[in-house]
Amino acid sequence: MSVNREYGLDAIHAIALSSTERLHHWLGGRWSLLFSHPEDFASHGFEADRWVSCLSEELEQLDLAVVASGGSYRRSWVSHVGGRFIPFHEVDELLPGDWHVNPYEHFVTILDADMRARRTIVYAAGTAVPSPIDLAQTAAGLRARGQSRQLAAFCRASSSPRARASRP
């Protein structure tokens, strides 16, 4: 009987990772939307399939992932768009500062590639909320602004003699 040592190491490594590290690995450097109560954003009725299809295309185009707190609801829109559910107690690790999840508090957080909260929208249950497509476009805008700042810092005019000689 042979033993696949690579499989054994992968299994041990996966067990040793914290839940946040596993989520970070799953995200693979993508920005994400973290929903505390994803059912608040669900579409119902005969248009629901079309809505999920449009949302899935938008998320893929913008290279964003969806993360939701709670149990794994197989029929939820989060599962249909390729999202992942995480337990409530793991959400605390992703929130800024000393803010902890209150099960009665509804929010959406935009997480960057390093899983830092970039923007959090807190809302009361039963109030009008922006669509996940609008939230995805907001996240993409935040990501683009961050990248343009990085590029601007990288492309600043240099005061070296060589750079001065190449300027018109």
C-alpha positions as CSV (number, residue, x, y, z in Angstrom):
1,M,0.0,0.0,0.0
2,S,1.4,3.4,-1.0
3,V,0.9,6.7,0.8
4,N,0.5,9.9,-1.1
5,R,2.7,12.2,1.0
6,E,1.7,15.3,-0.8
7,Y,-2.0,14.7,0.0
8,G,-1.1,14.2,3.7
9,L,0.9,17.4,3.8
10,D,-2.0,19.3,2.1
11,A,-4.5,17.9,4.5
12,I,-2.4,18.8,7.6
13,H,-1.8,22.3,6.2
14,A,-5.5,22.8,5.6
15,I,-6.4,21.7,9.1
16,A,-3.7,24.0,10.6
17,L,-5.0,27.1,8.8
18,S,-7.3,29.4,10.7
19,S,-10.7,30.1,9.3
20,T,-9.5,33.5,8.2
21,E,-6.5,32.1,6.4
22,R,-8.7,29.5,4.6
23,L,-11.1,32.4,3.5
24,H,-8.1,34.4,2.4
25,H,-6.8,31.4,0.4
26,W,-10.3,30.9,-1.2
27,L,-10.5,34.6,-2.1
28,G,-7.2,34.4,-3.9
29,G,-6.5,38.2,-3.7
30,R,-10.0,39.2,-4.9
31,W,-12.0,41.9,-3.2
32,S,-15.3,40.8,-1.7
33,L,-18.6,41.8,-0.3
34,L,-19.4,40.5,3.2
35,F,-23.2,40.3,3.9
36,S,-24.4,39.9,7.5
37,H,-27.9,39.0,6.4
38,P,-27.9,38.0,2.7
39,E,-31.6,37.2,2.7
40,D,-32.2,41.0,2.8
41,F,-30.8,41.2,-0.7
42,A,-32.6,38.2,-2.2
43,S,-34.8,38.6,-5.2
44,H,-38.0,36.6,-5.3
45,G,-40.5,35.6,-7.9
46,F,-40.1,34.6,-11.5
47,E,-37.4,37.2,-12.1
48,A,-35.1,35.7,-9.4
49,D,-33.2,33.5,-11.8
50,R,-32.5,36.4,-14.2
51,W,-31.4,38.6,-11.3
52,V,-28.9,35.9,-10.1
53,S,-27.6,35.5,-13.6
54,C,-27.0,39.2,-14.0
55,L,-25.4,39.4,-10.6
56,S,-23.2,36.5,-11.3
57,E,-22.0,38.0,-14.6
58,E,-21.3,41.4,-12.9
59,L,-19.3,39.8,-10.0
60,E,-17.3,37.8,-12.5
61,Q,-16.6,40.8,-14.7
62,L,-15.5,42.9,-11.7
63,D,-13.6,40.0,-10.2
64,L,-15.4,40.1,-6.8
65,A,-16.4,37.4,-4.4
66,V,-19.4,37.2,-2.1
67,V,-19.1,36.1,1.5
68,A,-22.1,35.8,3.8
69,S,-22.4,35.1,7.5
70,G,-24.7,32.3,8.7
71,G,-25.3,28.7,7.7
72,S,-24.8,27.3,4.3
73,Y,-28.1,27.8,2.5
74,R,-27.9,25.7,-0.6
75,R,-30.7,27.5,-2.3
76,S,-29.5,31.0,-1.4
77,W,-28.5,33.5,-4.0
78,V,-25.0,33.5,-2.4
79,S,-24.5,29.9,-3.3
80,H,-25.8,30.5,-6.8
81,V,-23.3,33.2,-7.5
82,G,-20.4,31.1,-6.2
83,G,-20.2,32.7,-2.8
84,R,-19.2,31.2,0.5
85,F,-20.9,31.2,3.9
86,I,-18.9,31.6,7.1
87,P,-20.1,31.3,10.7
88,F,-21.1,34.4,12.7
89,H,-18.1,34.1,15.1
90,E,-15.6,34.1,12.2
91,V,-17.1,37.4,10.9
92,D,-15.7,39.2,14.0
93,E,-12.2,38.6,12.8
94,L,-12.9,40.5,9.6
95,L,-14.5,43.6,11.1
96,P,-12.6,46.7,11.9
97,G,-11.4,47.5,15.5
98,D,-13.4,46.3,18.4
99,W,-16.7,46.1,16.5
100,H,-18.4,42.7,17.0
101,V,-21.2,41.1,15.2
102,N,-24.6,41.6,16.8
103,P,-27.1,39.1,15.2
104,Y,-29.7,41.9,15.0
105,E,-27.4,44.4,13.3
106,H,-27.5,44.2,9.5
107,F,-24.5,45.3,7.4
108,V,-22.5,44.9,4.3
109,T,-18.7,45.3,4.3
110,I,-16.5,45.7,1.3
111,L,-13.2,43.8,2.0
112,D,-10.1,44.5,0.0
113,A,-7.6,41.8,-1.2
114,D,-5.9,41.8,2.3
115,M,-9.4,41.3,3.9
116,R,-9.4,44.8,5.4
117,A,-12.7,46.5,5.7
118,R,-12.8,49.4,3.2
119,R,-16.4,50.5,3.7
120,T,-19.2,49.2,5.9
121,I,-22.9,50.0,5.3
122,V,-25.1,49.5,8.4
123,Y,-28.8,49.4,7.8
124,A,-32.0,48.5,9.8
125,A,-33.9,45.4,8.9
126,G,-36.8,46.2,6.6
127,T,-35.3,49.3,5.1
128,A,-34.4,49.8,1.4
129,V,-30.9,48.6,0.7
130,P,-28.7,49.0,-2.4
131,S,-28.6,46.1,-4.8
132,P,-25.6,43.8,-4.7
133,I,-24.8,44.9,-8.2
134,D,-24.6,48.5,-7.0
135,L,-22.4,47.4,-4.1
136,A,-20.2,45.4,-6.4
137,Q,-19.7,48.5,-8.6
138,T,-18.9,50.5,-5.5
139,A,-16.3,48.0,-4.5
140,A,-14.8,48.0,-7.9
141,G,-14.6,51.8,-7.8
142,L,-12.8,51.7,-4.4
143,R,-10.4,49.2,-5.8
144,A,-9.7,51.3,-8.9
145,R,-9.1,54.4,-6.8
146,G,-6.7,52.5,-4.7
147,Q,-4.8,51.2,-7.7
148,S,-4.7,54.7,-9.3
149,R,-3.2,56.1,-6.1
150,Q,-0.6,53.4,-6.2
151,L,0.2,54.1,-9.9
152,A,0.3,57.8,-9.2
153,A,2.9,57.2,-6.4
154,F,4.8,54.9,-8.7
155,C,4.8,57.2,-11.7
156,R,5.7,60.5,-9.9
157,A,8.2,62.6,-11.8
158,S,11.7,61.9,-10.7
159,S,14.3,64.6,-10.1
160,S,17.2,62.4,-11.3
161,P,19.3,63.9,-14.1
162,R,18.3,61.0,-16.4
163,A,14.6,61.7,-15.8
164,R,15.1,65.5,-16.4
165,A,16.9,64.8,-19.6
166,S,14.0,62.7,-21.0
167,R,11.3,65.3,-20.3
168,P,10.3,67.6,-23.2
